[in-house]
């Protein structure tokens, strides 16, 4: 057994020695064998002029990163949360941290816990010893404590200056007398174009001070899926968890956006990252500092995205091929009603420039100040006209109160498909009630989706156009004739109090 073992070892040693000799031979006579070594220096296959262009681009990325990264921070937050827990006492539940009987509130037992999270931010302003950091509302808006870490390792206690969920931004601050705090330069996102080179910076997945590079994939993307009113910049620069609140930077080292969300099936970057354009944020920074919140202009109209309606609808309203926003409902007593805007109006321009979508109109009205006078160009019954409205400040309480939202439903034209779906007799003419909103006048009149309105104040209507004409020309008291389940009845009378 020992001899066999010795033989094997000796053979292995001989093989190793032979391999070493061959290797040395090949290294000594490089041209005598087809062997390449990683440490062998050779001439670059890249032409010098092409390499020079690449090196210049690399130098640009280095310079931008070196200049901007000192202004990029990590934001560590703690947020208090409450969870409903079963009302159970004794063993074995206390082993698992579940509350005992009587620990909750009157509505049931609750357990409070503290949740930690990490996001990114960028320093955008200095006022004496106060340093202001811009980030997302979903990063710091509900934080009970905030810690801000600079790129050199220094840590500061942060304070929430203001937050706004509609645009998903927040401003936090910290105090320091240090003079070496880098403040980022804000660019002009209005100049951003598809194909522009950009860099995304932040702390993705906890990796501090990371930079990814890509291009602007698109501009003007809608963010309705996350409840934001921004027209996002889309980029393929990798954005992952923790990048939220970090800056999107152009090749000049200017901040053109704030990274905020990704479209992903896995939670990781798939080349679909979105940033809030910095032009949407600049005024908000001033408002946060001066009054701790963002004030929005309000006209008092509930808008419907025209892309959601059928060709038949557009034809009846006379807006085929038009871009804009449809005034589905309006608030009684609102600036819009006082100025003369009516349900059924199709808004195509604001202060002389075209409106292409509902989101655009919401953003631009929101950017107006209380007291501003705005001119809206509308299509009403197929004709264009201008309406002047004095803007007021938006109140969340008023905007959420449906009791004054008139009429409180969408008027839908009767098509063959609608007749079949709701079993409407072919002789019946009018409009179909769609999407009745709770607590609105329509709900108070007991209208139901699928009802057919055949008359307004005893005036027969056979199309959407005729319905809006009749409703908007009525006085302070309105009632409808309703066809439902083979019967025609009149609703109660509703007093508008215009």
C-alpha positions as semicolon CSV with decimal commas, in nm:
position;residue;x (nm);y (nm);z (nm)
1;X;0,000;0,000;0,000
2;X;0,287;0,228;0,080
3;X;0,467;0,142;-0,242
4;X;0,157;0,219;-0,447
5;X;0,114;0,543;-0,275
6;X;0,478;0,636;-0,330
7;X;0,446;0,549;-0,696
8;X;0,147;0,772;-0,741
9;X;0,315;1,063;-0,570
10;X;0,630;1,018;-0,773
11;X;0,432;1,006;-1,095
12;X;0,240;1,319;-1,004
13;X;0,564;1,499;-0,925
14;X;0,707;1,398;-1,259
15;X;0,399;1,527;-1,442
16;X;0,418;1,857;-1,254
17;X;0,788;1,891;-1,334
18;X;0,727;1,817;-1,700
19;X;0,446;2,078;-1,709
20;X;0,676;2,331;-1,547
21;X;0,946;2,269;-1,807
22;X;0,696;2,304;-2,087
23;X;0,562;2,626;-1,935
24;X;0,909;2,770;-1,897
25;X;0,992;2,669;-2,249
26;X;0,682;2,836;-2,388
27;X;0,751;3,151;-2,188
28;X;1,110;3,161;-2,305
29;X;1,011;3,102;-2,667
30;X;0,675;3,279;-2,698
31;X;0,653;3,228;-3,073
32;X;0,709;2,855;-3,060
33;X;0,365;2,764;-2,915
34;X;0,004;2,890;-2,925
35;X;0,002;2,991;-2,561
36;X;-0,101;3,332;-2,425
37;X;-0,035;3,469;-2,076
38;X;-0,246;3,725;-1,889
39;X;0,064;3,919;-1,788
40;X;0,199;3,938;-2,140
41;X;0,199;4,296;-2,259
42;X;0,094;4,360;-2,615
43;X;-0,003;4,636;-2,847
44;X;-0,365;4,763;-2,808
45;X;-0,593;4,671;-3,097
46;X;-0,790;4,995;-3,050
47;X;-0,684;5,275;-3,283
48;X;-0,526;5,567;-3,100
49;X;-0,780;5,821;-3,222
50;X;-1,075;5,602;-3,116
51;X;-0,913;5,530;-2,780
52;X;-0,867;5,902;-2,729
53;X;-1,242;5,960;-2,769
54;X;-1,319;5,683;-2,520
55;X;-1,065;5,816;-2,272
56;X;-1,220;6,163;-2,302
57;X;-1,562;6,016;-2,224
58;X;-1,418;5,826;-1,928
59;X;-1,254;6,145;-1,806
60;X;-1,592;6,318;-1,824
61;X;-1,759;6,047;-1,615
62;X;-1,479;6,067;-1,359
63;X;-1,502;6,444;-1,337
64;X;-1,881;6,444;-1,300
65;X;-1,866;6,172;-1,034
66;X;-1,591;6,347;-0,838
67;X;-1,779;6,678;-0,842
68;X;-2,129;6,551;-0,764
69;X;-2,077;6,255;-0,530
70;X;-1,972;6,474;-0,234
71;X;-2,323;6,625;-0,250
72;X;-2,492;6,281;-0,255
73;X;-2,588;6,148;0,088
74;X;-2,726;5,835;0,246
75;X;-3,047;5,886;0,442
76;X;-3,119;5,635;0,719
77;X;-3,469;5,666;0,859
78;X;-3,677;5,506;1,128
79;X;-4,053;5,507;1,102
80;X;-4,303;5,412;1,369
81;X;-4,574;5,173;1,253
82;X;-4,871;5,008;1,417
83;X;-5,016;4,669;1,339
84;X;-5,346;4,517;1,445
85;X;-5,289;4,208;1,658
86;X;-5,524;3,941;1,795
87;X;-5,659;3,987;2,144
88;X;-5,497;3,681;2,302
89;X;-5,320;3,651;2,632
90;X;-5,102;3,393;2,799
91;X;-4,889;3,112;2,663
92;X;-4,781;3,054;2,390
93;X;-4,854;3,393;2,235
94;X;-4,620;3,601;2,451
95;X;-4,331;3,391;2,316
96;X;-4,381;3,547;1,975
97;X;-4,407;3,907;2,090
98;X;-4,783;3,930;2,047
99;X;-4,962;4,176;2,276
100;X;-5,147;4,069;2,584
101;X;-5,510;4,150;2,657
102;X;-5,571;4,521;2,711
103;X;-5,256;4,647;2,540
104;X;-5,438;4,783;2,235
105;X;-5,671;5,075;2,180
106;X;-6,051;5,076;2,207
107;X;-6,093;4,944;1,853
108;X;-5,872;4,643;1,919
109;X;-5,523;4,548;2,019
110;X;-5,239;4,710;1,829
111;X;-4,867;4,668;1,841
112;X;-4,628;4,952;1,764
113;X;-4,289;4,882;1,614
114;X;-4,009;5,081;1,451
115;X;-3,907;5,010;1,094
116;X;-3,569;5,109;0,951
117;X;-3,497;5,194;0,589
118;X;-3,224;5,350;0,377
119;X;-3,257;5,590;0,088
120;X;-3,059;5,855;-0,092
121;X;-3,059;6,232;-0,115
122;X;-2,869;6,523;-0,262
123;X;-2,761;6,850;-0,100
124;X;-2,930;7,134;-0,289
125;X;-2,891;7,441;-0,068
126;X;-2,701;7,596;0,222
127;X;-2,832;7,879;0,440
128;X;-2,576;7,965;0,706
129;X;-2,529;7,652;0,916
130;X;-2,842;7,487;0,775
131;X;-2,788;7,236;0,494
132;X;-3,089;7,124;0,288
133;X;-3,113;6,779;0,132
134;X;-3,368;6,683;-0,133
135;X;-3,511;6,330;-0,135
136;X;-3,837;6,141;-0,191
137;X;-4,146;6,163;0,027
138;X;-4,158;5,783;0,040
139;X;-3,805;5,788;0,185
140;X;-3,836;6,050;0,461
141;X;-4,192;6,184;0,460
142;X;-4,311;5,972;0,754
143;X;-3,980;5,931;0,938
144;X;-3,968;5,954;1,317
145;X;-3,588;5,994;1,308
146;X;-3,343;6,076;1,028
147;X;-2,966;6,025;1,004
148;X;-2,774;6,180;0,716
149;X;-2,438;6,031;0,614
150;X;-2,196;6,224;0,392
151;X;-1,955;6,060;0,149
152;X;-1,662;6,120;0,384
153;X;-1,829;5,925;0,665
154;X;-1,959;6,215;0,874
155;X;-2,306;6,167;1,021
156;X;-2,563;6,429;1,120
157;X;-2,905;6,420;1,278
158;X;-3,160;6,520;1,018
159;X;-3,486;6,710;1,045
160;X;-3,787;6,692;0,813
161;X;-3,849;7,038;0,667
162;X;-4,146;6,942;0,452
163;X;-4,289;6,661;0,242
164;X;-4,541;6,631;-0,038
165;X;-4,701;6,304;-0,147
166;X;-4,852;6,436;-0,471
167;X;-4,511;6,485;-0,630
168;X;-4,327;6,241;-0,397
169;X;-4,060;6,476;-0,269
170;X;-3,931;6,574;0,074
171;X;-3,675;6,821;0,205
172;X;-3,466;6,739;0,512
173;X;-3,199;6,948;0,681
174;X;-2,903;6,920;0,916
175;X;-2,684;7,171;1,097
176;X;-2,309;7,215;1,064
177;X;-2,057;7,497;1,072
178;X;-1,822;7,304;0,841
179;X;-1,738;7,502;0,529
180;X;-1,655;7,205;0,306
181;X;-2,010;7,095;0,237
182;X;-2,069;7,045;-0,135
183;X;-2,393;7,180;-0,279
184;X;-2,511;7,031;-0,608
185;X;-2,593;7,242;-0,913
186;X;-2,951;7,217;-1,040
187;X;-2,989;7,190;-1,416
188;X;-3,276;7,253;-1,656
189;X;-3,481;6,938;-1,712
190;X;-3,673;7,119;-1,984
191;X;-3,367;7,076;-2,207
192;X;-3,342;6,700;-2,151
193;X;-3,392;6,491;-2,464
194;X;-3,422;6,123;-2,541
195;X;-3,075;5,978;-2,596
196;X;-2,894;6,214;-2,358
197;X;-2,623;6,048;-2,149
198;X;-2,699;6,048;-1,776
199;X;-2,571;5,908;-1,447
200;X;-2,780;5,784;-1,155
201;X;-2,624;5,825;-0,811
202;X;-2,720;5,706;-0,467
203;X;-2,698;5,414;-0,227
204;X;-2,864;5,119;-0,407
205;X;-2,907;4,811;-0,190
206;X;-2,696;4,977;0,078
207;X;-2,388;5,026;-0,141
208;X;-2,290;5,381;-0,051
209;X;-2,191;5,634;-0,318
210;X;-2,271;5,426;-0,627
211;X;-2,283;5,556;-0,982
212;X;-2,451;5,393;-1,281
213;X;-2,451;5,526;-1,635
214;X;-2,707;5,511;-1,914
215;X;-2,916;5,730;-2,138
216;X;-3,247;5,909;-2,117
217;X;-3,488;5,653;-2,260
218;X;-3,786;5,889;-2,277
219;X;-3,934;6,203;-2,127
220;X;-4,286;6,293;-2,022
221;X;-4,371;5,952;-1,882
222;X;-4,688;5,928;-1,675
223;X;-4,666;5,829;-1,307
224;X;-5,029;5,755;-1,236
225;X;-4,937;5,410;-1,119
226;X;-4,770;5,552;-0,811
227;X;-5,004;5,840;-0,753
228;X;-4,765;6,112;-0,861
229;X;-4,842;6,405;-1,091
230;X;-4,492;6,426;-1,240
231;X;-4,400;6,374;-1,605
232;X;-4,106;6,144;-1,539
233;X;-3,771;6,113;-1,710
234;X;-3,722;5,747;-1,803
235;X;-3,367;5,609;-1,799
236;X;-3,191;5,277;-1,844
237;X;-2,924;5,374;-1,589
238;X;-2,957;5,106;-1,320
239;X;-3,180;5,220;-1,032
240;X;-3,240;4,980;-0,745
241;X;-3,379;4,985;-0,393
242;X;-3,200;5,257;-0,199
243;X;-3,151;5,476;-0,507
244;X;-3,476;5,657;-0,428
245;X;-3,407;6,023;-0,363
246;X;-3,069;6,020;-0,534
247;X;-2,992;6,249;-0,827
248;X;-3,005;6,185;-1,199
249;X;-2,716;6,385;-1,344
250;X;-2,626;6,506;-1,694
251;X;-2,274;6,515;-1,845
252;X;-2,229;6,871;-1,718
253;X;-2,263;6,760;-1,357
254;X;-2,607;6,918;-1,318
255;X;-2,901;6,758;-1,140
256;X;-3,177;6,697;-1,394
257;X;-3,399;6,470;-1,184
258;X;-3,457;6,286;-0,858
259;X;-3,468;5,905;-0,886
260;X;-3,798;5,783;-0,752
261;X;-3,932;5,452;-0,890
262;X;-3,873;5,158;-1,121
263;X;-4,098;4,938;-1,331
264;X;-3,998;4,585;-1,239
265;X;-4,137;4,234;-1,201
266;X;-3,864;4,138;-0,956
267;X;-3,796;4,453;-0,753
268;X;-3,461;4,499;-0,926
269;X;-3,352;4,723;-1,211
270;X;-3,469;4,612;-1,555
271;X;-3,367;4,923;-1,745
272;X;-3,691;5,103;-1,659
273;X;-3,603;5,368;-1,403
274;X;-3,789;5,696;-1,353
275;X;-3,684;6,031;-1,212
276;X;-3,886;6,341;-1,123
277;X;-3,773;6,629;-1,350
278;X;-3,588;6,887;-1,140
279;X;-3,793;7,171;-1,294
280;X;-4,099;7,020;-1,123
281;X;-3,923;7,055;-0,789
282;X;-3,736;7,387;-0,785
283;X;-4,028;7,600;-0,663
284;X;-4,118;7,335;-0,406
285;X;-3,777;7,372;-0,240
286;X;-3,849;7,741;-0,176
287;X;-4,198;7,664;-0,046
288;X;-4,071;7,394;0,190
289;X;-3,817;7,634;0,338
290;X;-4,058;7,928;0,367
291;X;-4,373;7,752;0,490
292;X;-4,301;7,380;0,532
293;X;-4,534;7,263;0,257
294;X;-4,611;7,289;-0,112
295;X;-4,915;7,493;-0,215
296;X;-5,092;7,398;-0,536
297;X;-5,322;7,596;-0,758
298;X;-5,680;7,465;-0,781
299;X;-5,953;7,516;-1,038
300;X;-6,201;7,259;-0,907
301;X;-6,249;7,017;-1,198
302;X;-6,251;6,637;-1,203
303;X;-6,075;6,536;-1,523
304;X;-6,102;6,227;-1,741
305;X;-5,814;6,108;-1,958
306;X;-5,951;6,123;-2,310
307;X;-5,753;5,814;-2,409
308;X;-5,991;5,615;-2,186
309;X;-6,302;5,697;-2,390
310;X;-6,428;5,543;-2,712
311;X;-6,428;5,683;-3,065
312;X;-6,806;5,716;-3,044
313;X;-6,769;5,939;-2,739
314;X;-6,511;6,161;-2,910
315;X;-6,731;6,185;-3,218
316;X;-7,035;6,293;-3,020
317;X;-6,833;6,564;-2,845
318;X;-6,668;6,679;-3,168
319;X;-6,314;6,618;-3,044
320;X;-6,185;6,348;-3,279
321;X;-5,809;6,376;-3,324
322;X;-5,777;6,633;-3,044
323;X;-5,548;6,621;-2,740
324;X;-5,652;6,765;-2,406
325;X;-5,839;6,691;-2,084
326;X;-6,210;6,625;-2,045
327;X;-6,398;6,801;-1,762
328;X;-6,607;6,509;-1,640
329;X;-6,730;6,679;-1,323
330;X;-6,672;7,009;-1,144
331;X;-6,704;7,131;-0,787
332;X;-6,998;7,360;-0,722
333;X;-6,869;7,698;-0,606
334;X;-6,520;7,628;-0,741
335;X;-6,306;7,869;-0,944
336;X;-6,390;7,665;-1,255
337;X;-6,765;7,706;-1,207
338;X;-6,731;8,075;-1,120
339;X;-6,523;8,127;-1,435
340;X;-6,771;7,950;-1,660
341;X;-6,621;7,605;-1,721
342;X;-6,892;7,340;-1,753
343;X;-6,910;6,961;-1,726
344;X;-6,851;6,823;-2,074
345;X;-6,594;7,088;-2,171
346;X;-6,279;6,959;-2,339
347;X;-5,977;7,167;-2,236
348;X;-5,716;7,195;-2,512
349;X;-5,497;7,489;-2,403
350;X;-5,386;7,685;-2,096
351;X;-5,256;8,039;-2,120
352;X;-5,188;8,006;-2,492
353;X;-5,005;7,671;-2,507
354;X;-5,146;7,332;-2,593
355;X;-5,255;7,077;-2,335
356;X;-5,178;6,724;-2,446
357;X;-5,299;6,519;-2,150
358;X;-5,483;6,521;-1,820
359;X;-5,158;6,479;-1,625
360;X;-5,008;6,784;-1,796
361;X;-5,309;7,001;-1,709
362;X;-5,302;6,886;-1,345
363;X;-4,930;6,970;-1,319
364;X;-4,961;7,310;-1,482
365;X;-5,266;7,419;-1,283
366;X;-5,091;7,294;-0,969
367;X;-4,797;7,520;-1,052
368;X;-5,016;7,831;-1,064
369;X;-5,042;8,054;-0,759
370;X;-5,358;8,145;-0,574
371;X;-5,489;8,466;-0,726
372;X;-5,342;8,398;-1,071
373;X;-5,580;8,442;-1,365
374;X;-5,563;8,160;-1,619
375;X;-5,719;8,139;-1,964
376;X;-5,846;7,798;-2,070
377;X;-5,937;7,720;-2,428
378;X;-6,216;7,464;-2,442
379;X;-6,421;7,279;-2,699
380;X;-6,789;7,293;-2,605
381;X;-7,050;7,134;-2,830
382;X;-6,793;7,123;-3,109
383;X;-6,699;7,492;-3,085
384;X;-6,381;7,646;-2,940
385;X;-6,399;7,926;-2,684
386;X;-6,185;8,086;-2,411
387;X;-6,278;8,080;-2,043
388;X;-6,097;8,284;-1,776
389;X;-6,060;8,140;-1,428
390;X;-5,912;8,293;-1,111
391;X;-5,708;8,019;-0,946
392;X;-5,739;7,941;-0,575
393;X;-5,511;7,745;-0,341
394;X;-5,581;7,373;-0,333
395;X;-5,725;7,234;-0,011
396;X;-5,704;6,859;0,039
397;X;-6,020;6,870;0,248
398;X;-6,226;7,047;-0,019
399;X;-6,079;6,839;-0,304
400;X;-6,176;6,519;-0,121
401;X;-6,534;6,633;-0,049
402;X;-6,754;6,473;-0,315
403;X;-7,076;6,629;-0,189
404;X;-7,022;6,928;-0,421
405;X;-6,892;6,731;-0,721
406;X;-7,143;6,789;-1,000
407;X;-7,306;6,588;-1,150
408;X;-7,114;6,296;-1,002
409;X;-7,118;6,054;-1,296
410;X;-6,995;6,012;-1,651
411;X;-7,245;6,049;-1,935
412;X;-7,196;5,759;-2,179
413;X;-7,340;5,744;-2,532
414;X;-7,571;5,453;-2,613
415;X;-7,399;5,216;-2,853
416;X;-7,510;4,875;-2,980
417;X;-7,282;4,714;-2,723
418;X;-7,429;4,925;-2,441
419;X;-7,786;4,841;-2,552
420;X;-7,704;4,473;-2,546
421;X;-7,522;4,486;-2,211
422;X;-7,797;4,675;-2,027
423;X;-8,089;4,536;-2,232
424;X;-8,206;4,879;-2,344
425;X;-8,502;4,884;-2,580
426;X;-8,414;5,005;-2,932
427;X;-8,679;5,277;-2,909
428;X;-8,516;5,435;-2,602
429;X;-8,290;5,735;-2,667
430;X;-8,067;5,921;-2,421
431;X;-7,737;5,868;-2,240
432;X;-7,624;5,598;-1,999
433;X;-7,515;5,680;-1,645
434;X;-7,165;5,551;-1,585
435;X;-6,948;5,541;-1,270
436;X;-7,165;5,708;-1,006
437;X;-6,937;5,860;-0,741
438;X;-7,035;5,818;-0,377
439;X;-7,181;6,117;-0,186
440;X;-7,221;6,325;-0,503
441;X;-7,549;6,481;-0,620
442;X;-7,592;6,183;-0,856
443;X;-7,572;5,947;-0,559
444;X;-7,816;6,166;-0,364
445;X;-8,060;6,140;-0,657
446;X;-8,023;5,759;-0,637
447;X;-7,883;5,727;-0,988
448;X;-7,725;5,392;-1,068
449;X;-7,470;5,286;-1,327
450;X;-7,665;5,160;-1,626
451;X;-7,960;5,396;-1,583
452;X;-8,062;5,577;-1,900
453;X;-8,130;5,951;-1,877
454;X;-8,388;6,035;-2,142
455;X;-8,465;6,396;-2,043
456;X;-8,326;6,687;-1,839
457;X;-8,589;6,915;-1,685
458;X;-8,843;6,748;-1,918
459;X;-8,628;6,828;-2,225
460;X;-8,562;6,515;-2,430
461;X;-8,197;6,425;-2,496
462;X;-8,065;6,166;-2,741
463;X;-7,688;6,219;-2,730
464;X;-7,403;6,320;-2,498
465;X;-7,389;6,663;-2,662
466;X;-7,762;6,723;-2,609
467;X;-7,735;6,601;-2,249
468;X;-7,458;6,846;-2,156
469;X;-7,633;7,129;-2,342
470;X;-7,957;7,066;-2,151
471;X;-7,789;7,020;-1,813
472;X;-7,562;7,323;-1,840
473;X;-7,842;7,550;-1,963
474;X;-8,079;7,452;-1,684
475;X;-8,142;7,681;-1,392
476;X;-8,063;7,625;-1,026
477;X;-8,297;7,327;-1,008
478;X;-8,242;7,010;-1,211
479;X;-8,416;6,674;-1,241
480;X;-8,378;6,381;-1,476
481;X;-8,615;6,135;-1,646
482;X;-8,472;5,787;-1,601
483;X;-8,541;5,473;-1,801
484;X;-8,461;5,164;-1,595
485;X;-8,581;4,805;-1,615
486;X;-8,853;4,896;-1,863
487;X;-8,985;5,189;-1,658
488;X;-8,946;5,566;-1,692
489;X;-8,945;5,771;-1,372
490;X;-8,839;6,122;-1,271
491;X;-8,582;6,185;-1,003
492;X;-8,621;6,433;-0,721
493;X;-8,520;6,791;-0,793
494;X;-8,166;6,894;-0,707
495;X;-8,092;7,256;-0,613
496;X;-7,751;7,360;-0,744
497;X;-7,707;7,681;-0,542
498;X;-7,488;7,829;-0,813
